[in-house]
Amino acid sequence: MSLLDPGLDLTLRPMKYPEFFDRFKDAIRNTWTVEEVDLHTDLADLHRLSPAERHLVSRLVAFFATGDTIVANNLVLNLYQHINSPEGRLYLSRQLFEEAVHVQFYLNLLDTYVPDENERYEAFVAIESIPSIKRKADFCFRWIDSVFELRELTTRDDRKAFLLNLICFAACIEGLFFYGAFAYVYFLRSRGLLHGLASGTNWVFRDESMHMAFAFDVVDTVRREEPDLFDDELARKVTEMLKDAVECEAQFAEDLLGQGVPGLSTKDMRTYLEHVADRRLAQLDLPPVYGSSNPLPFMDLQDVQELSNFFERRVSAYQVGVTGSVSFDDDF
């Protein structure tokens, strides 16, 4: 039996995909709560922002308001039912919990940054009212809808359609859209601004990196089990998908930075997005499209989980176990 065979395997012993169970255990050790993030330290910074920087933050918050909800919906509607591995479904269950924590974090972000109720409402309807965010949402929904009617992956085409959906959410949405959003947060932090937002984003980034890693584990497993699915047609569609995602995110960058934000240009953001897209293609053993290097030095830390000063952060920032025990020997 292969990972995408229809059915509902319930047998955890003997464990067929122990690497998925390891991902689940790693996620448990990474437990955090929204209450640990102090956004109120950002309030003074919000008043220091220029109009262009305030526009950037406003648009960023509007994207965050629904981004993780879209990911959670795809997980429930499309991913969970087709990954026929109890270990894999354990991880997806944990991922769904983490997406819920992210949604709560962004809700707190809205309540703190946007005290006006009408303005908060506008953030939640941004996928309909703000063209750059609507384009990204439409991109997501197009790939959600592409497999929504599939109840079983009985044919080769069904399985390729599922793989495209999985790759879309791993490489394009979690691996490009969110990475772009994190870049704006870390840019502001590099300017000495909004450290509370950056602190919470560190947690979200760690989760999203693990979500992406699990999805690529699934892709690699299917590739070993059914190598014939990974033909030139799939490679072409994945490459075109990522190019489309770059264009969506580049339009978002034009929106966020169009008023002129000193220190961050739309050209540099596009180059960064191209750099990230090439990395996602490399993870899929596909050739690069852009050949762009990272133009944002403050993002070099994005690949290394940051250890903050011990006295400036709760012990739980290092590791939380299900029993409340703490370990200091993990590599971040």
N, C-alpha and C positions, 0 to 999 in steps of 0.2 A: 504494500500500500504506500502511495506517495502522499505528500503533505496536502495536495490539493484534491485528492480523491473525495467525492461526495460521501457524507456520513458524519457521524459524531462519535469519534473514538473517545472512550472514557477511561482508558487504562493508563494510569500513571506509572505502573510497574509491570514489566520492565519498561524503563523510560527510553523512548525512541529518540527524542530530541532534548537531551540534557542541557544543551547550550541555551535553550529557551528558558528552562527552569533557573539556570544561573542568572539570566537577565532579570527574571522575576525577583530573585533574592537580592540582586544588586539594587533594584528599584526600592525594595523595602528598606534597605539600609540608607537610602537617600531620602527618607521621609522628612518633610518639613511642613510647617503650617503658616498660613497667611498672617497669623497674629505675631509671628516672629519678625515681620517686616515693618519697620517704622517709617511710614511715608510722611509723617508730619514734619520730619526734619526738612522736607522739600518745600514747605510752604513759603519760607522766606525767599528761596531761589526762584519760585514762580514769579514773584514780583520784580526780580532782577532781570528777567528775560526781555530781550528785544521783541518788537512785534513779529518779526520773522521767526524768531525762536519759539514764541508762543504759538504761532501757526503750526510749526513743526510738531510741537508737543500735542496740540489739539488734534491734528490729523493722526498722529501715532496712537493716541488714546482711542480714537474712533475705530481704528483698525483692530486694536486689541480687544475692543468691546465684544466682538463676535468671532474673531479668528479661531480661538480654541473650541468654540461651540461647533463650528463647521467641521473641525477635525474630529471631535467626539461623535458627531452625527455619522460621519463616514465610517468610523470604527464600528459603531453599533449596527449600522444598516448594511455594510458591505464586507468588512474585514473579518469580524468575529465568526460569521457563519461558514466561511470558506477555508479558514486555516484549521485543518483537521488534526489538531494536536492538543491534548489537554494541557501540556506544558505551555504551548503557545497561547492558549486561551487564558491561562493564568496570568501571563504577562499582559495580554490585552485588557483583562479586567483591571489590573493595576494601572495600566496606562489611562483607562477611562477615569479612574479615581484622580490621577494626576491632572488630567484635563479639567476636571471639576475644580480642583484646587486653583488652577490657573485662572479659570473663569471667576472664582471668588477673589483672587488677587486683583484682577482687572476691574472687578466691581468696586473693590476698596479704592483702587486707583481713581476711578471715576468719582466716587463719593468725596475723595480728598481733594482732587485737582479741580473738579467741576461742581461747585456747590449748588449751582442753579439747576433746578429740576428739568426745566425745558431744554437746557443745553445738554444735560445727560441723555434725555430722550433722543436728541438729534444724533448723538454718538451711536446709539443703538440702531438707528435707521440709516446709518452711513452707507450700508451696502446697497441702498436704493437711491440715496440723495447725493453722494459724492462720487463723481465719475471714476476717479482713480481707484477708489475702494470697490466700487461696483464692478469694475473690470476684473479685479482679483477675485471677487466673490463669484462672478460668472464663470471664471476659469475653474474654480473649485467645483461648482455645481455641475458644470458640464461633465467632469470626470466622475462625480458621484452618480449622476444620472446614467452614465455609460454602462454601469453594471447593476443598477438598482433592480432591474427585472430578473436578474440571474438568481435562481434559487439553488442551482447545482452547476458545478463546473464540469459538464459532461463531455464537452468537445475541446479540441485544441484551441479553437477560436475563443471559447469561453475562458479558458485559462490565460490566454494572452491578454484578453480584456481585463481580467482580474489583476494580472501583473502590472498592466499600465496604470490601473487605479492605485495600486499599492506604491508603485514607483512615483507616481504623481504626488501623493501625500508625503512620501518620505523625502524625495529629492527636491521637489518644487515648492511644496507648501511649508513643511517643517524645515527642510534643508535649504530653502532660498528665501521665501517670503519672511519667515521668522528671523532668519539670519540677517536679512536686511533691516528688519525692525530693531533687532538687538544692536546693530551698528549705530543707529541713531542714539540709542540709550548710552552706549559706551562713548560715543562722541561727546555727548553732554557731560558725562562723568569726566572725560579728559579735560574739559573746561572747568572742572570743579563744581558742576551743577548736578542736582537731583541724585544725590548719593543713595537716598532711600529707594528710588526707582531702580537704580543700578543694582542695589543689594538684592531686591526681589527678582530682578532679571537674571542674576547669577543662578538662582535656584531654578527658574524656568528654563534657562539655557541648558543646565545640566540635565533636566528631564527631557527636553526636546532632543538633545544629543543622543540620549539613550533610546528614545522612541525611534529615531532615525536608524540607529545601529541595529535595533531589533528587526526593523523592516528590511534592512539590507541583509541581515541573517536569513530571513525568510526567502528573499530573492536568491541568495547564494544556494540555499538548500534546494529550492525548486530547480535551479540551474543544474545542480548535481544529479537530481532525480529525473529530470525531463529536459535534457540539453537541447532537444529539437525545438523547444519553444523559443529559444533565444536565437532567432534567425535575423537576416538582414532587415526584414520588414519591421520587426520589433525594435531593432536598433535605430532604424530611421524614425519611427514614431516617438521613441523616447527622446532622441535628439531634438526633434521638432517641438516636442512638449516643453523641454527645458528652454529652448530658444523663445518660445511663446511666453513662458514664465518670466524670463529676463525682461521681455518687453513690457509685461504687466507691471513688474516691480520698478522698471525704469520710469514708467509713467507716474507711479506713486512717488518716486524720488523727485520728479519734476514738480509735482504738487507740493511736497513737503519743503523743498529747498528753493522753489521758484521765486520767493520774495528776497532771496539773497541772505544766506546764513554764513557769516564769516568763518572760515576754516573748514568748510565742507561744501564741495561743489557737486553739481549733478554729474559732471564728467567723472569725478572720482568715484561717486556712488555707482555709476554704471560700470566702471572698470572693476570695482569690487564685486558687483553682482556677476559679471562675466567670469571673474576668477573663481567665485564659489560654484557657478554652474559647471565649469571645467572640472572642479574637484568632484562634484557629484557624478559626472560622466566617468571619471577615472574610477570611482568606487564601483561603477557598473561595468568596468572593463571596456569602456567605449572611448574612442579618441576625443580629444578636446576640440572645441569649436573656436574659441576665442584666443587662447594663448596669452591671457591677461594675468599680470602679477598683482598682488595685493597692494593697493596704493594707500591703505589706511593703517599706519603703524600702530594705532591704539587697538586694532583688532588682532594683532599678533597673539595676544593673550587668549583669544577666543578658543583656541585649540587646547589650552591648558587650563584645567580647573584650578581656580585661584585659591590659595590658602591665605585668608586674612589674618591680621594680627590677632593672636589668641585672646588678648584682653579686650578687643573691640567687637568680638562676636561670641554668640552663645556657643557652648560646646556642641550643641546639636547641629551646628553648621558643618561639623566634620563627619559625624555618622550617628544615625539614630537606628537602633535595632528594635525589633518588635517587642522586646522585653524592657526597653529603655536603657539597655547597656550601651556603653560608648567605646568605640575603638579608635585608635589613633594611627593604625598601621596601614591604612589603605592609601594607595596612590591616587591622588586627584589630578 
